[in-house]
Amino acid sequence: MKRLIAMSIVTCVAFAAPKVAFQDYENGAITRAQPATPALASYAQILKNARQSVVNVSIQKTARAPQMQLSPFFNDPFFKEFFEDRRFNIPRERVERSLGSGVIISADGYIVTNNHVVEDANKVIVTLASAKEEFEAKVIGSDPKSDLAVIKIDAKNLRPAIFFDSDNVEVGDVVFAIGNPFGVGETITTGIVSATNRTAMGIVEYEDFIQTDAAINPGNSGGALINSTGALIGVNSAILTRSGANHGVGFSIPSNMVKKIAEQLIEKGEVTRAWLGVSISDLSEDLREFYGKKEGAVVMGVEPKSPADKAGLKRGDLIVKVDSKAIDGANSLRNTIGSLPPNKKVTLEIVRDKKTITLNATLTALDKAAIAEAKSDYKGLSVASLTDDIKSRLRMSKDARGVIVDSVADDSEASKAGFAAGDVIVQIESAEIVDIDSFKKAIEGKAKKRFYVLRRGIIFIAVL
C-alpha cells in the first residue's frame, strides 16, 4: 500500500525581510562545463560551509490515547477475576519524542523547519552542527498549508544559509540533502534534481516541490537541499514510499517559497494569502478540445461577491494566465494566487466560448467570517468543512462526507476522549454527518454521544 511519510541565482535580486536579511547567491551565471583536465572531484569545502547552517531539532509533546470501547464481556465477574489486575492498563497520556532538522536563516537565531516537526510540541530543542550546546527554541509561527514553520533561539553569530533562486533550478543539477536521519547524527546524501514544480501530491495544500533522488529519510524533515555551489534550493519535506524506507523519491519546498513564507511568519506570526473566490479543476482530455487545446484551470464555481465575481468570471471560463504567468492547471493557479498579497490587482487572461478575453480583479484576504461559518466548536473540539482540497490531501473519495477535526484544545473533554486533528467525524449517534449544519444539529443537548470517527482508513467510536 502506497503511503506518504512526512519528513523532516544565476541572477539574483536583493531580498530583505522585516527582521531577516536572507543571504542570496550572487556569483552570476553557473558554469556547467566540465574541467579541462582531470582533477579530484570533491565537494568537501562547499559542504563544510553549508553544513554549519543546518541544525538538529528535537521535540517533546504529550500524546493521548483514544478512549476505547470495551466489550461488555469484561464486566462479567468471571472475566474480571482473570483480567482485573492486568487488562488494558493503557496510560491516558504519554510523552512522545521525535527528531527533525532545520536551516538557519539569520545570524541572530531564526531557523526555518517543517510545520509537522514542531506541530503541537511542548518543548523544542535545537543543537548546532558546530557545537554540542543545546538551545531551547520558541515557535515564532507556522503554516500548515505549506508545511513550514519558523523557530528562534537565543544565539548570535550563526551562519545563515545562502539562498539560491529556485526558479533557476534545473533537472539534472547535482544536489545534497543535509539532515539528521533516524537520529544517527548529521548526515549528507547526494543525488540530482529529478523534477521541478511537482504538484497534486496530496501532501499539503500549497505544493510546488523540487523532486530529488538524494536519500531523504525520517529525521531529515526541515533539513537543507543544497546545490553544488552550497546554496539552499529547498527545505526537505517528504518522501514517497511503500515501506517507510527511502526509494529515491523525495520532495523539497523550493527556496523562493521558503523566503516568502518565512518573511510573513517572522513579521506577523502567520501567513495571509490572497483569495480569488473560485473553485477550480484541471482540464480533462475531452475538455481540451473546447478550449483550443490550451492549458489552464477551468472555473467550476464562483463565490458570490468575491473578487472573481466582481471581475466577471463565470463557470466554464478557463484561466490561462495571471498577469504574465502562465497557468497550466488547478494547482498552478492555487499556488500563484496564494503567493500574492491581499489587495493585489491582477490581470486574468481567460478563454470563454473559444475567445480569449482579459479581466481585471483585485484580490482580497479570505473573509474570516466565512471561515467561522464553515467551522463549529464542541467541548474543545473544533471541526471544519470537509472540502475537496482536504479530501484530495487525505486521499478520500470525492463523494466522502463528514467534517474534519481542525483542532483539539488541551485538557478539554474532546482531548481526553482521544480526538486528534485530522480525524473525520462521519456519524454522531444515528445521524450521518454530511456538513457543518448536520454536525451542529447532532450535538444538540447535554447528554454524551457516540461519535464515529475515521482515522487513517479505520473507524472507531469515541464518547463525548
C-alpha positions in Angstrom: 0.0 0.0 0.0 1.5 3.3 -1.1 1.7 6.0 1.6 3.3 9.3 2.0 5.5 9.8 5.0 6.2 13.4 6.1 9.9 14.0 7.0 11.6 16.0 8.1 20.7 32.9 -8.6 22.1 32.6 -11.8 20.9 36.2 -11.4 19.6 37.3 -8.0 17.6 40.1 -6.5 18.3 41.5 -3.1 15.6 40.5 -0.6 15.1 41.8 2.9 12.6 40.5 5.5 11.5 42.7 8.4 14.0 41.0 10.7 15.9 38.7 8.5 18.1 39.7 5.6 18.2 36.5 3.6 21.6 35.8 2.0 21.2 35.3 -1.7 23.6 33.6 -4.1 25.3 36.4 -6.2 28.1 34.8 -8.2 26.4 35.3 -11.5 25.6 32.5 -14.0 26.5 29.0 -13.1 29.2 27.3 -15.2 28.1 23.8 -16.1 31.1 22.9 -18.3 33.4 20.0 -17.3 37.0 20.8 -16.2 39.6 20.7 -19.0 42.0 18.4 -17.0 41.3 15.5 -14.6 41.1 16.6 -11.0 40.0 15.2 -7.7 36.2 15.6 -7.6 35.3 16.7 -4.1 32.7 19.0 -2.5 34.3 18.9 0.9 34.9 22.6 1.2 31.5 23.6 -0.1 29.8 21.1 2.3 31.9 22.2 5.2 30.4 25.7 5.0 26.9 24.6 4.1 26.6 22.1 7.0 27.1 24.9 9.5 23.7 26.3 8.5 21.8 23.0 9.3 20.7 22.2 12.9 19.2 19.2 14.7 15.7 19.8 16.1 14.3 17.6 18.8 10.8 18.0 20.2 8.7 16.7 23.1 4.9 16.6 23.0 2.1 15.0 25.0 0.0 12.3 23.2 -3.3 11.0 24.4 -4.6 7.5 23.6 -8.2 7.4 22.3 -10.9 6.2 24.6 -11.5 2.5 23.9 -14.9 0.9 23.8 -14.5 -2.4 25.6 -16.7 -5.5 25.1 -19.4 -5.9 27.7 -18.0 -9.4 28.5 -15.3 -7.6 30.5 -17.9 -6.6 33.0 -18.8 -10.2 33.7 -17.4 -11.4 37.1 -15.9 -14.5 35.5 -13.7 -12.5 33.2 -12.9 -9.8 35.8 -11.5 -12.5 38.0 -8.8 -13.2 35.5 -8.2 -9.8 33.9 -8.9 -7.3 36.7 -5.3 -6.6 37.6 -3.8 -6.5 34.2 -6.3 -5.7 31.4 -5.9 -2.6 29.4 -3.7 -0.6 31.7 -3.0 1.9 28.9 -1.8 5.3 30.1 -4.1 8.1 29.1 -1.1 10.3 28.4 2.5 9.7 27.3 5.4 11.9 26.2 6.5 11.4 22.6 9.9 12.5 21.4 10.9 12.9 17.8 13.7 14.3 15.7 13.9 16.7 12.7 16.2 19.2 11.2 16.2 23.0 10.5 18.0 25.6 8.4 19.5 28.8 9.9 18.2 31.9 8.1 19.7 34.7 10.2 22.8 35.2 12.3 20.7 36.0 15.4 18.9 32.7 15.6 15.9 32.5 13.2 15.6 28.9 11.9 13.1 27.5 9.3 11.9 23.9 9.6 8.8 21.9 8.7 5.5 22.6 10.5 5.0 18.9 11.1 8.3 18.8 13.0 7.2 21.3 15.7 3.4 21.0 15.5 1.9 20.5 19.0 5.3 20.5 20.6 5.6 21.2 24.3 9.3 21.8 24.0 11.7 22.4 21.1 15.4 21.9 21.5 18.0 22.9 18.8 21.5 21.6 18.6 24.0 23.3 16.3 26.2 21.3 14.0 29.3 23.1 15.2 28.8 22.5 18.9 27.1 20.2 21.3 25.4 23.1 23.1 21.6 22.9 23.1 19.2 25.8 22.9 15.5 25.8 23.7 13.6 27.3 20.8 10.5 29.4 20.6 8.0 28.8 17.8 7.6 32.1 16.0 4.9 31.0 13.6 3.8 28.1 11.4 2.0 27.5 8.2 0.4 24.0 7.9 -0.7 24.8 4.3 2.9 24.8 3.1 4.4 22.7 5.9 6.8 25.4 7.0 7.5 26.9 10.4 10.0 29.4 11.9 11.6 28.9 15.3 14.0 31.2 17.2 16.9 30.5 19.5 18.8 33.0 21.7 22.2 32.8 19.9 24.5 35.2 18.0 27.0 35.0 15.1 25.3 31.9 13.5 26.0 31.0 9.8 22.8 31.6 7.8 22.1 29.6 4.6 22.8 31.3 1.3 19.5 31.3 -0.7 19.5 30.2 -4.4 16.8 31.3 -6.8 14.8 28.1 -7.0 13.2 29.3 -10.3 16.6 28.6 -11.9 16.9 25.0 -10.6 17.1 22.5 -13.5 16.5 18.8 -13.8 19.9 17.2 -13.6 21.5 19.6 -11.2 23.7 17.9 -8.5 22.2 18.3 -5.0 23.0 17.3 -1.4 20.5 16.7 1.4 21.7 17.6 4.8 19.9 16.5 8.0 19.7 14.1 10.9 18.0 10.9 9.6 17.0 8.3 12.3 18.8 10.4 14.9 22.2 9.0 13.9 23.7 12.5 13.7 24.4 14.9 10.8 24.3 13.1 7.5 24.8 14.2 3.9 23.4 12.3 0.9 23.7 13.2 -2.8 21.8 12.9 -6.0 20.3 15.1 -8.7 17.1 17.1 -9.2 14.7 14.6 -10.7 11.8 17.1 -11.4 10.6 20.6 -10.5 7.2 22.1 -9.9 5.7 18.9 -8.6 2.1 19.4 -7.5 -1.0 17.4 -6.7 1.0 15.1 -4.4 -1.6 15.3 -1.7 1.0 16.2 1.0 0.0 19.8 1.7 -2.4 22.4 0.2 0.2 24.6 -1.5 2.6 22.4 -3.4 5.4 23.3 -5.8 8.0 20.7 -4.9 11.5 20.0 -6.1 11.9 16.3 -6.5 15.2 14.6 -5.9 16.7 11.1 -5.7 19.1 12.2 -2.9 18.2 9.9 0.1 15.8 11.7 2.5 14.7 9.7 5.5 12.8 10.2 8.8 14.7 12.9 10.7 15.6 14.8 7.5 12.4 16.9 7.9 13.2 20.6 7.7 16.8 19.9 6.6 18.5 21.6 3.6 18.7 20.6 0.0 21.7 22.5 -1.5 23.2 22.6 -5.0 26.8 22.2 -6.0 27.6 25.8 -5.1 26.5 25.2 -1.5 23.4 27.4 -1.8 20.0 26.4 -0.5 17.5 25.4 -3.1 14.9 23.8 -0.9 13.8 22.5 2.6 13.2 18.8 2.7 9.7 17.9 3.5 8.5 14.4 2.5 9.3 11.1 0.7 7.1 8.8 -1.4 7.4 5.3 -0.1 5.6 1.9 0.3 7.6 0.6 3.2 8.8 3.6 5.1 12.3 3.3 3.5 13.7 5.8 1.0 13.1 4.8 -2.6 14.7 7.8 -4.2 11.6 10.0 -4.5 12.0 12.9 -2.1 10.3 16.3 -2.1 11.7 19.7 -1.0 9.9 23.0 -0.6 11.6 25.4 -3.0 13.7 28.2 -1.5 11.7 31.0 -3.1 8.5 29.8 -1.4 10.5 29.3 1.9 11.6 33.0 1.8 8.1 34.3 1.2 6.5 32.2 3.9 9.3 32.8 6.4 9.1 36.6 5.9 5.4 36.6 6.8 5.9 34.3 9.8 8.6 36.5 11.2 6.7 39.7 10.7 3.2 38.5 11.7 3.4 35.0 13.1 1.0 33.8 10.4 0.6 33.7 6.6 -2.1 35.7 4.9 -2.8 34.6 1.4 -4.8 36.3 -1.4 -8.2 35.0 -2.3 -9.8 35.0 -5.8 -13.0 33.2 -4.9 -13.3 30.3 -7.4 -13.5 26.6 -7.2 -11.3 25.1 -10.0 -10.4 21.9 -11.7 -7.8 20.6 -14.2 -8.8 20.1 -17.8 -9.6 16.5 -18.9 -8.6 15.4 -22.4 -12.1 15.7 -23.6 -12.4 19.3 -22.4 -9.2 20.4 -24.1 -11.0 20.4 -27.5 -13.4 23.0 -26.2 -10.6 25.4 -25.2 -8.4 25.1 -28.3 -6.1 22.6 -26.6 -4.8 25.3 -24.2 -3.6 24.7 -20.7 -5.2 26.3 -17.7 -7.5 26.0 -14.7 -11.3 25.6 -15.5 -13.7 27.5 -13.2 -16.2 25.2 -11.6 -17.9 27.8 -9.4 -17.7 31.4 -8.4 -18.3 32.7 -4.8 -20.9 35.5 -4.6 -19.4 38.9 -4.0 -15.9 37.5 -4.3 -13.1 39.2 -6.4 -13.8 36.7 -9.1 -17.5 37.6 -9.1 -16.8 41.3 -9.2 -14.3 40.8 -12.1 -16.9 38.9 -14.2 -15.6 35.4 -14.1 -18.1 32.7 -14.9 -18.4 28.9 -14.5 -16.7 27.3 -17.5 -14.1 30.0 -18.0 -10.5 28.7 -18.5 -7.9 30.8 -16.7 -4.7 30.6 -18.7 -2.7 33.5 -17.3 -2.4 35.6 -14.1 -0.6 38.8 -15.1 2.3 37.4 -17.2 2.5 34.0 -15.5 1.1 31.0 -17.5 -1.3 28.7 -15.6 -1.1 25.0 -16.5 -3.6 23.6 -14.1 -5.6 24.0 -10.9 -2.6 23.7 -8.6 -0.7 26.2 -10.6 -3.5 28.8 -10.2 -3.8 28.0 -6.5 0.0 28.5 -5.9 0.1 31.6 -8.0 -2.8 33.3 -6.2 -1.6 32.1 -2.8 1.8 33.6 -3.3 0.3 37.1 -3.8 -0.6 39.6 -1.1 -4.2 40.6 -0.4 -5.4 43.8 -2.3 -3.1 42.9 -5.2 -4.6 43.9 -8.6 -4.1 41.2 -11.2 -4.9 40.7 -14.9 -6.6 37.5 -15.8 -6.4 36.1 -19.3 -9.2 33.6 -19.8 -10.8 31.6 -22.6 -14.6 31.8 -22.9 -16.6 30.5 -25.8 -13.4 29.8 -27.7 -12.4 33.5 -27.4 -9.5 34.9 -25.4 -10.5 37.9 -23.2 -8.9 39.8 -20.4 -10.4 40.6 -16.9 -9.1 42.7 -14.0 -9.5 41.5 -10.4 -8.5 42.9 -7.1 -7.6 40.1 -4.7 -8.6 40.1 -1.1 -7.9 38.0 2.0 -10.2 35.2 2.7 -13.0 36.5 4.9 -12.6 35.3 8.4 -16.4 35.5 8.9 -16.8 33.0 6.1 -14.3 30.7 7.8 -16.2 30.9 11.0 -19.4 29.8 9.2 -17.6 26.7 8.0 -16.5 25.7 11.5 -18.0 24.6 14.7 -16.8 24.0 18.3 -18.0 21.5 20.8 -16.3 20.6 24.2 -12.9 21.6 23.0 -13.4 20.1 19.6 -13.1 22.4 16.6 -14.4 21.0 13.3 -14.4 22.4 9.7 -16.0 21.6 6.4 -14.6 18.6 4.5 -13.6 20.4 1.3 -12.5 18.9 -2.0 -8.9 20.0 -1.3 -8.9 18.2 2.1 -10.4 15.1 0.5 -7.6 15.1 -2.0 -4.9 15.5 0.6 -6.4 12.7 2.7 -6.8 10.6 -0.5 -10.6 10.3 0.2 -13.3 9.8 -2.4 -14.9 13.0 -3.8 -18.2 11.6 -2.6 -17.0 11.2 1.0 -19.0 13.1 3.7 -18.3 14.3 7.2 -16.5 17.1 9.0 -12.8 17.2 9.7 -11.3 17.9 13.2 -9.5 21.2 12.8 -8.0 21.3 16.3 -8.4 19.9 19.8 -8.0 22.1 22.9 -5.5 20.9 25.5 -7.1 19.2 28.6 -10.5 19.5 27.1 -13.2 16.8 27.1 -12.5 16.2 23.5 -8.8 15.8 24.1 -9.5 13.3 26.9 -11.8 11.3 24.7 -8.9 10.8 22.2 -9.8 13.1 19.3 -6.9 14.4 17.2 -6.6 17.0 14.4 -7.2 15.3 11.1 -9.9 13.0 12.3 -13.0 12.9 10.2 -16.4 12.6 12.0 -18.8 10.7 9.8 -21.7 9.9 12.3 -23.0 11.0 15.7 -25.4 8.5 17.3 -27.7 7.6 14.4 -27.2 10.9 12.5 -25.0 10.9 9.4 -22.7 13.9 9.3 -22.6 15.5 5.9 -21.7 19.1 6.7 -21.3 21.7 9.5 -25.1 22.2 9.8 -25.7 18.5 10.3 -22.9 18.4 12.9 -24.4 21.3 14.8 -27.8 19.6 14.9 -26.4 16.3 16.0 -24.6 17.7 19.0 -27.7 19.4 20.5 -28.4 18.5 24.0 -26.3 17.8 27.1 -26.2 14.0 27.0 -23.0 12.3 26.0 -23.0 10.9 22.4 -21.2 8.3 20.4 -19.0 9.8 17.7 -18.0 7.6 14.7 -14.5 8.8 13.7 -12.5 7.9 10.6 -8.7 7.9 11.2 -6.2 6.6 8.7 -8.9 4.4 7.0 -10.2 2.9 10.2 -13.4 3.9 12.0 -13.5 3.9 15.8 -16.1 5.2 18.4 -15.4 7.9 20.9 -17.8 9.1 23.5 -18.1 12.9 24.1 
